[in-house]
Amino acid sequence: MIGLAKGQQILDKIKVQSKMGLGTLYLLDTGIAVEVSGSGLCLELSYGEILSNAAKKDSLVISWTEGVATYDMKFNIKNAAEVAQKINQYKK
């Protein structure tokens, strides 16, 4: 379980598979966090940092920038379209 900042809330948590391994994608009131089983937190982004998220069949790809570089992370999720929709809803 991830540590939360004071007042931060988990809106949803989804089991995912990524190149880092099995883990949990947390949809927070402030952004997203990905925790990999046995390794801990591997990604934390505010909703404002997320450039895009796209669902294709059973996968979700989240893109963001750090400096001048753009990064993508792919997650295998059964209900990827629904998760992408939730992220877009929470971004507003």
C-alpha positions, 0 to 999 in steps of 0.5 A: 500500500502506498503512503499518501500525503495528508488529505490525499485520497484513493479513488480507485485501485486496479491490478495491472501488469507492466514491463516492471511486473505485476502491480497496482495502478492507483487513481488518486484525487491528485493524480495516479501512482503505480506500485509494483509488487515487491518493488514499491512505487515506480511512477507517480504523476499528477493529472496535469503531468499526464499528456495522454492516455489511450486504451487499445483492447486490454492495454492502457498507455500513459504518456508524460514528459520530463524535461524535453523527453516524452515517456510512455508506460504500457499497462495490461488491464482487462477494462482499459477503456474504462480506466482511461475514461476514469483518468480523463474524468478525474483530470477535469 
